[in-house]
């Protein structure tokens, strides 16, 4: 998928595919919940699955991999079709799309940070920015497309979970640990924080109306 100059290209590709599928599921689920037809389901699955990565690549001066490798669009289309036929079965599972969203958040946070690391080296701010854009870009578009305020702005610990995972990833990587190990730990921290926030209804402070 990506021609990296260091030998973790296969690992990064796996992360990218996993995150794409996870976010595509959330996009398809949201489209179905808003009574979209099969075309709308596929479109939203694709937008959510690849938008964050496309934005990241453009910002870092890279040709978007979603445009050069047909497997990405193929995966999102397949997810959209599968969700069209099997959503009623998935719906009976407890908040399954939120679980996929949490997994996608964790995977894309570390994926974006890893690609920024490959481009600029051990620089914290580019890694943080690359990770967050990859993680929340698709989700913001998903909610905007269905005329909802993006969840990242209003509910639970979302962007903070992404930031926390990236900070842990950066710290472990900076300590000399291999990137594969740092990535797994960062993903677990980000995803776990998001799942705990949903379970215990953690929210950031808001302005209290008089």
C-alpha positions as CSV (number, residue, x, y, z in Angstrom):
1,X,0.0,0.0,0.0
2,X,2.6,2.5,1.1
3,X,6.2,2.5,0.0
4,X,8.0,3.0,3.3
5,X,11.7,3.3,3.5
6,X,11.8,1.2,6.7
7,X,10.6,-2.4,7.1
8,X,7.2,-1.9,8.6
9,X,5.2,-1.3,5.5
10,X,3.3,-4.6,5.9
11,X,2.4,-3.7,9.5
12,X,1.3,-0.2,8.5
13,X,-0.8,-1.6,5.7
14,X,-2.6,-3.9,8.1
15,X,-3.4,-1.0,10.4
16,X,-4.7,1.0,7.5
17,X,-6.9,-1.8,6.3
18,X,-8.3,-2.5,9.8
19,X,-9.0,1.2,10.4
20,X,-10.7,1.6,7.0
21,X,-13.0,-1.3,7.6
22,X,-13.8,-0.2,11.1
23,X,-14.7,3.3,10.1
24,X,-16.6,2.1,7.0
25,X,-18.8,0.1,9.3
26,X,-19.6,3.2,11.3
27,X,-20.4,5.2,8.2
28,X,-22.7,2.5,6.8
29,X,-24.4,2.1,10.2
30,X,-25.1,5.8,10.5
31,X,-26.4,5.9,6.9
32,X,-28.8,3.1,7.6
33,X,-30.0,4.7,10.8
34,X,-30.9,7.8,8.8
35,X,-32.9,5.7,6.2
36,X,-30.4,6.0,3.4
37,X,-30.7,3.7,0.4
38,X,-27.9,1.3,-0.6
39,X,-26.1,3.9,-2.7
40,X,-26.1,6.3,0.3
41,X,-24.9,3.5,2.5
42,X,-21.9,2.8,0.2
43,X,-21.1,6.4,-0.2
44,X,-21.0,7.2,3.5
45,X,-19.1,4.0,4.3
46,X,-16.5,5.1,1.7
47,X,-16.3,8.7,2.9
48,X,-15.8,7.7,6.5
49,X,-13.4,4.9,5.6
50,X,-11.0,7.0,3.5
51,X,-11.5,10.7,4.2
52,X,-9.2,11.0,7.2
53,X,-6.4,9.2,5.3
54,X,-6.8,11.3,2.2
55,X,-6.7,14.6,4.2
56,X,-3.6,13.4,6.0
57,X,-1.8,12.4,2.8
58,X,-2.6,15.7,1.1
59,X,-1.3,17.7,4.1
60,X,1.9,15.7,4.2
61,X,2.4,16.1,0.5
62,X,1.7,12.5,-0.4
63,X,-0.5,11.2,-3.2
64,X,-3.5,9.7,-1.3
65,X,-3.2,5.9,-1.1
66,X,-7.0,5.6,-1.3
67,X,-6.7,6.9,-4.9
68,X,-3.7,4.8,-5.9
69,X,-4.7,1.4,-4.4
70,X,-8.2,0.2,-5.4
71,X,-8.4,-2.1,-2.3
72,X,-9.5,0.8,-0.1
73,X,-12.6,1.6,-2.1
74,X,-13.2,-2.1,-2.7
75,X,-13.2,-2.7,1.0
76,X,-15.6,0.2,1.8
77,X,-18.0,-0.8,-1.0
78,X,-18.0,-4.4,0.3
79,X,-18.6,-3.2,3.9
80,X,-21.5,-1.0,2.6
81,X,-23.2,-4.0,0.8
82,X,-22.6,-6.4,3.7
83,X,-24.1,-3.9,6.2
84,X,-27.1,-3.3,3.9
85,X,-28.0,-7.0,4.1
86,X,-26.8,-7.8,7.7
87,X,-27.5,-4.6,9.6
88,X,-30.6,-6.0,11.3
89,X,-28.5,-8.8,12.8
90,X,-25.7,-6.4,13.8
91,X,-28.2,-4.0,15.3
92,X,-29.2,-6.6,18.0
93,X,-25.6,-6.4,19.2
94,X,-25.0,-3.8,21.9
95,X,-23.8,-0.6,20.3
96,X,-21.7,-2.5,17.8
97,X,-21.1,0.5,15.6
98,X,-19.7,2.5,18.5
99,X,-17.3,-0.4,19.2
100,X,-16.1,-0.3,15.6
101,X,-15.8,3.5,15.9
102,X,-13.6,3.1,18.9
103,X,-11.4,0.6,17.2
104,X,-11.2,2.8,14.1
105,X,-10.3,5.8,16.3
106,X,-7.4,3.9,18.0
107,X,-6.0,2.4,14.8
108,X,-6.2,5.6,12.7
109,X,-4.7,7.7,15.5
110,X,-1.6,5.6,15.6
111,X,-1.5,5.1,11.9
112,X,-1.5,8.8,11.2
113,X,1.2,9.4,13.8
114,X,3.3,6.6,12.3
115,X,3.1,8.1,8.8
116,X,4.0,11.5,10.2
117,X,7.0,9.9,11.9
118,X,8.0,8.3,8.6
119,X,7.8,11.7,6.9
120,X,9.2,14.1,9.4
121,X,10.9,11.9,12.0
122,X,10.5,12.1,15.8
123,X,8.6,15.4,15.9
124,X,5.7,15.5,18.3
125,X,3.4,18.1,16.9
126,X,3.3,16.7,13.3
127,X,2.7,13.2,14.8
128,X,-0.1,14.5,16.9
129,X,-1.7,16.4,14.0
130,X,-1.3,13.5,11.6
131,X,-2.8,11.1,14.0
132,X,-5.8,13.3,14.9
133,X,-6.6,14.2,11.3
134,X,-6.6,10.6,10.3
135,X,-8.7,9.6,13.3
136,X,-11.4,12.2,13.4
137,X,-11.6,13.5,9.9
138,X,-13.9,10.8,8.6
139,X,-16.0,10.8,11.7
140,X,-16.6,14.6,11.4
141,X,-17.7,14.2,7.8
142,X,-19.9,11.3,8.7
143,X,-21.9,13.3,11.2
144,X,-22.0,16.4,9.0
145,X,-23.4,14.4,6.1
146,X,-26.3,13.3,8.2
147,X,-26.8,16.7,9.7
148,X,-25.6,16.0,13.2
149,X,-23.1,18.0,15.3
150,X,-19.9,15.9,15.1
151,X,-19.6,13.6,18.1
152,X,-16.0,14.8,18.6
153,X,-17.4,18.2,19.6
154,X,-20.2,17.4,21.9
155,X,-20.2,13.9,23.5
156,X,-17.9,11.8,25.6
157,X,-14.1,11.6,25.5
158,X,-13.3,11.2,21.7
159,X,-10.5,13.4,20.5
160,X,-8.9,13.2,23.9
161,X,-8.8,9.4,23.5
162,X,-7.0,9.9,20.2
163,X,-4.5,12.4,21.8
164,X,-3.8,10.1,24.7
165,X,-3.0,7.2,22.5
166,X,-0.7,9.3,20.3
167,X,1.1,10.7,23.4
168,X,1.7,7.2,24.7
169,X,2.8,6.0,21.3
170,X,5.3,8.9,21.0
171,X,6.7,8.4,24.5
172,X,7.2,4.7,24.0
173,X,8.7,5.2,20.6
174,X,11.0,7.9,21.9
175,X,12.2,5.5,24.6
176,X,13.6,3.3,21.9
177,X,10.9,0.6,21.7
178,X,10.2,-0.8,18.3
179,X,7.4,0.9,16.4
180,X,5.3,-2.2,16.1
181,X,5.2,-2.6,19.9
182,X,4.6,1.1,20.5
183,X,1.8,1.1,17.9
184,X,-0.1,-1.8,19.6
185,X,0.2,-0.1,23.0
186,X,-1.0,3.2,21.6
187,X,-3.9,1.6,19.8
188,X,-5.0,-0.2,23.0
189,X,-4.7,3.0,25.1
190,X,-6.7,5.1,22.6
191,X,-9.4,2.4,21.9
192,X,-9.6,1.4,25.6
193,X,-10.0,5.1,26.7
194,X,-12.8,5.6,24.2
195,X,-14.6,2.4,25.2
196,X,-14.3,3.3,28.9
197,X,-15.7,6.8,28.2
198,X,-18.7,5.2,26.5
199,X,-19.3,2.7,29.3
200,X,-19.0,5.2,32.2
201,X,-20.3,8.3,30.2
202,X,-17.1,10.4,30.7
203,X,-17.5,13.8,29.2
204,X,-15.4,16.9,29.0
205,X,-16.7,20.0,30.9
206,X,-19.3,22.2,29.1
207,X,-20.6,25.7,29.8
208,X,-23.6,25.5,32.1
209,X,-26.6,27.5,30.9
210,X,-28.2,29.8,33.5
